[in-house]
Amino acid sequence: MNQSEKLFKEARKRIPGGVNSPVRAFGAVGRTPKFIARSRGPWIWDVDGNRYLDFVMSWGPLILGHANPDVIKAVKRALPLGTSYGAPTENEIRLAALIQSAFPSIEKVRLVSSGTEAVMSAIRLARGATGRKLILKCDGCYHGHADSLLIRAGSGIAQFGIPGSKGVPEELAKLTLSIPFNDEEALEAVIKKYGRDIACFILEPVPANMGVVLPKSGYLQKARDLTKRCGSLLIFDEVVSGFRLAFGGAQELFGVQADLTCLGKILGSGFPIGAFGGRLSVMNELAPEGEVYQAGTLSGNPIAVCAGIETLKKLKERAIYRTLQKRTDDFLSILKMEIKRKSIQVTVNQAGSAFTLFFNQAPVFDYASAKLSDTKRYARFFHTLLENGIYFTPSQFEANFISFAHEPGLLKRAARVILKGLLEN
């Protein structure tokens, strides 16, 4: 029994499932998770001393790589001044200004402590601002674990949700509608039927929690037009895509502006932070100016804010995105060429420096098509990579990420290992 196995056994006695977030348990791939001891650049080391080239990157936040020296320096400067004040700081204004420079649709922004909290708060705000109760979302889009969003979609074109988790009241789940992503007809139908009662349509403009899925041409603009027509708010959950696809996220990339935007992950460069913001008239509904209550003891935490400022200052230069795009394109082109040449039943979806290898020969454009993937094959593939020093996401339905620390030579060598894993599985 290695050290990870010993720690997992001990953890299961004290922590539900032995982990503090379910996907970390490696349940989808059927093995003991690796307990991580340290990280640097593109690398992580487990407690048994094994080194892995990391493509999970803490599920997306580490666009600069693990333990980026400049971020660490900024945090070290901030730590002696105190870890939390529960009072406003000048740096909160600086971070807010950087967020606004990235997202023109954000006229005011509020900082919170996680992406889930950002989404939860944005939905409450949308309901308060519109006076409506219903929420519309897309099948397979994950928006954190707030009750209203943990629903399982029905089989119809548009159907009220039923609880996808114990502890979510059926009455609450019924206030959420779910439709297939990328389906304009379903969107038109649900807006026509329920539009006057829908407070908001929330979606990941580029989903990453069913694996990476790109929006079809015109879909996001259709969402913008239809919600505006019926008076519902359009919320883009850019917790993953924000600062990842471009400095201004999917809104910059696709040229469609949301009424409210939710951010997290890269915003804190590995520290717990989130944000939501949008139109002035909507954001002014928040207390203390308005009557929609939202609060948080650790909101605007000074350490997380300093990490965020340092990260966004680097990303604002934008050169990093050209570098990441080229590195990712070059890396995936090797895989795509060999997948095609050797007729491997795998579909590669990419958005900027995020990608998913679906063990599925057909195109993947929504949750239903993603679910056709062979998860057993993916599990075998995952362990082949792990045994050869590459750490991919332990779920078929998640995104992998390339960071600025993933140098071209490393990626080229990784591509050879990944191809070997594909051929063996």
N, C-alpha and C positions, 0 to 999 in steps of 0.2 A: 504493500500500500504506500503510494507516494504522499508527499506533504499536502497536495491539493485534496486528495481523497480523505486524508485524516481531518483536514480543516472543514471539509464539507460535512463529514459525519458529525463533527462537533457543532457546526453551525445549525444543522437541522434540529438539534436539541433546543436551541435558543432562539432561532429566527424562523418564521414560517417558510417552509420549503428550503431553508438554508440560505436564502437570498433576500435582498431588499427591493428587488424588482423582478417579476416572474421570468422574463426572457433570459436573465442571467443564469438560470438553473440548467440551461442546456437541455431542457425537456424535449424540445423539438428534434434534437439530434441524439437523444438517448444515452448520454454519458455524464460523467462528473465534470462540473465546470472547472476551469483553471482559475486558481486564486492568484491575483496579480500582486507582485511585490514592488515593482517600479517601472518607470517608462522614460523614454527620451527620444525626441525626434519622431521617426516612424516606427519605433520599436517598443515592445513591452516584454517584460520578463516575469515569468511565474515564480511561485515560491520554491519550485524545484530547480530553478536556475535555467529553465528553457527560455530561449529568446524567439520572439515571433515578429514578423513584419505585419503590422497592424493595419487592417482595412476597416475596422469598426470605428476607431478614433472616438471612443466614448459615445457612440451613436450619433456622431456628426459635429460636435462642437469644436473639435481641434483642427481647424483648417490650417493653422500655422504649425501643427505638429505637437507632440507631447512636450510639456515643460519648456515652451519657447523662452529663450533667455531674456528677451525684452519684457515679456509678460511677467516672468518671475521677478525681474528687477523692480517692476512697477508695484507688484504686490509686496515685496520686501520693504519698499519705501513706505507703503501705506500701513503695514502691520503695527509698527511701534506707536502709531497715532491712535490706535484703538480698533476694535473689531466690529463694533456696532454702536450707534448713538441713539437710534429711535428719534432722530431729528434731521431736518434737511441739511444738505451739504452742497457746496459749490460744484463739486464734481458731478452731482446728479444733473445739473443744468448743462454741463459740458457733454455728458453722455446723451442727454435728450437732444441737444443740438446736432450731434453726429448722426443720431437716428433720423432726425428730420432731414438732414442733408442727403441721406440715402433714399428716403421714401417721401416724395413730395405729397403723397396722400395723407401723411401724418402731420396734422397741424398742431396737435397736442398729443403728448404721450405720458403714460404712467408706468413706472417701474414696479415689478412684482418679483416673486422669487422663483418662478418656474413657468414653463410653457403651459402646463395644465392650468395654473392659476390665471395666466393671461387669457386663455380661452374661456374659462369659467366666468371671469369678470367681463369680458367682451360680450358674452351672451346675455348676462344680466343687464348690461348697459343697453344692448339692442332691444331687449324687452321693455326696459324702462323708457327708452327714447321713442319707441313706436307705440307703446301701449298694447302690444300683441303678445300672444303666448307661444305660438308654434315655432319650432325650429326645423329648418331643412338642412340635411347633410347628404353626403354620398356614401354608398356602400364601400367599405374598405378603407375609408379615410379615418385615421385615428387622430383624435383631438384631446388626448389626455384622458384621465379616468374620472372626470366629473360625471355625476349621475345621469344628466340629460343626454350625454353623448355615448354612454356605454349601452348602446342598443344594437339588437341584431335585426338586420333588414329582412323584410318579407320577400316573397317571390314575385310579387306584382310589380308593375311599372313604378308605382308610388304607393307606399303602404306605411301605416303608422308602425312605429317600432314596438318591439316587445323586449323586456329586459334581457341583456346579454350577460348579466352577472347577478348573482344573488345579492340582495341588499339594495337593489334598485327597484323602487316601487313601480308597479305596473302603470299606475295613474300618471307618474312622471314620464315614463318611457313613451306613453301615448301622446305626449306633447311634441315628440320628435318624429319627423318624416324622413325617410331615406330613399334615395333613388340611385340608379347606376351612374357612376362617373362617366363622362364623355357622351352621355345620351341626351341630345338636345330635345328629342321628342318627349322623353320622360320629364325633363325640366319644364318644358312648355305646358305639359298636361297638369303637373302638380301646381304650377303657378296659376293656371287658369282656374283650377278647382278650389285652391286654398289660399291664393295670393293675398287676399285681404286680411288673412289671419296669421300670415307668416312674418315673424319679427325679423328673421335673418336667414340667409343661406350661407352656411359656413362650409368651406372646402379647402383642402390643400390644393393650391393651383397646380402644383406638381406633386402628386402623392408619392410618399416614400415609405408608407407603413403597410402597403400591400406589395412591397417592392417598388422600385422606381417606375412610374407610369407617366407618360407625357400627355398633356391635354391635346385633343385633336384641334386642328386649325379652326379658329372661330369660336370654340366652345367657351372660353373665358369671357370673350366679348358678349356672347349670347347671355351668359349669366349676369354680366353687368347690365345689359339692356333690359332684361326681363325683371330683375329685382328693382331697378329704378322705376320701371313702369308701374309696378304694383306697390311701391312705397316700402318694400322690405330693404334691409341693410345687407350689403354684400360684405362678408367677413372672409378675408384670406388668412388662413392659418399658415404663416410662413415661419413657423418655429424651426423647421428643417431647411426650407428653401431660402429663407432670409439670410443674406450675406454669403450664401453658398453658391447660388447660380450666377449671381452678379452682386455688386455692392447694394443695389436696390432690389435684390431678390427677383422673384418671378414677375413682379410688377414692372420692373425695368426691362426684363427680358421679353415679355409679351406685350407690353404697352397698355395694360389694363389696370386701372386704379380701383382699389377697394374702398369701401366706406370706413371699415375698421381693419386693422392688421395686427396679428399676434406674432410675437417674436420670442426667441429664446436661444438655446444651444450656443451657436457661434457668438452671440451677443456677450456671453460671459467667459468664453475661451476655457471652459471647463469648470467655472465657478457657477453656483446656483443663482440664476437671474432670469427674468422674463420681462416682457413689456407688451403693452397693447396701446394702440393709438389710432387716431383718425381725424375725421372732419371736426372742425371747431364746434359746430352746433351740437354734435353728438357728444363729444368729450366734455362739454360744459354741463352735461346732465349729471356728471359725477360729483359726489360730495367732496369737498364742502361747498362747491358752487351750486350743485344741483341736488336732486333727491335720490339718486342711485348710489347706494352705499357700497364702498369697497375699501378695505384697509389691510395692512400687513406690517407686523412688527419689524420684520427684516427687509421690507421693501427698500430698494436703494442702498443695500448693504455696501459700505464704503470699500470693502476689499473687492467684491464682485464688480463694482462700478469702475474701480481703477483698472482691473483686468479688461473690462469691456472697452474702456477708452483707449488703452494701448492697442488692443486688437483692431478696433475700427479705424484708428489712425493709420495703421498699416494697410488695411483693406481699402481705404479711401483712395489710395494711390492707384488702385485698379490694375496695375501691372501684374499683380499676383494672379488675377483671373485669366489673363492671357497665357501665363505660364502653366497654370493648372489645367486649362483647357487643352493645351498642346500635349502635356504629359499624359492626360487621361485619354485623349484621342489616339495617341501613338500606342499606348498600352493596350487599349481595347481593339485597335485595328489588327494587332497581332492575333488576338483571340478570335475576332470575327473571321479573319481570313482562314484560319485553321478549322474553325467550326464549320464554315461553309465547305472547305476543301474536303474535309473528312466526314461530312454529313452527320455531325454530332447534334443530337436533339436538345439544343439549348438556344434560347432567345436572349439576346443582350439588349437591355434597355439602359439608356444613359441620359442624364441631364447634368450638364456641366461636369463637375468632378464627383458626381454621385452615380452609381450604377448598380444594377442587379443582373445576375445570371439566372434566368428562369429555366428550370429543367422542363421545358415545354417548347415544342417545335413551332407552335402557332404564335401569332402576334399577341402581345399582352397589352391591353388598352383599358381594362377595368378590373374590378375585383373578381368577377366570375371567370374571366379568362386567366387571371393570375392563379386562381384556385385549381386550375387544371394541371398545374405543375406537379411533377413527381417528387414529393417530399422525402420519400425513402432514398431515392437516388441522391438527392441533395444532402441528406444526412451522411451518406457514405463519402460523398465528395468533400464535405466539410472536414471530416476526420482525416481523410487523406492529406488535405492541405495542412491541418494542424500538426500531423506527424512529420511534415516537411517544412515546418517553421513559418507557416502563413496563417494568420488569424482573420478569418472571414466571419461575417455575422452568423450566429448559430441558429438562424431561421431563414427559410426560403423567402419569406415575405418581409424582408427588410432591405435597407440600402447599405451598400458598402461605400466608403469614402476615400478619396485620395487627398492628401494634405501637401502643403508646400515642402514638407520635409521628405516626401517620397521622391527621391532623385531618379532620373531617367534610367541609370544603370540598374538600380534596385528593381524598378518596375519591369525592365526587360527580363531580368532573371526570374522575377515572380511570374511573369507570363508563361515561361517555360514550365514551371512547376504546376501552374494552374491547368495548362493544356494536358499535362501528364495525368493530373487528377480527373479531368474530363474524360479522357480516353479510357481510364481504368474504371470509371463508374458510369 
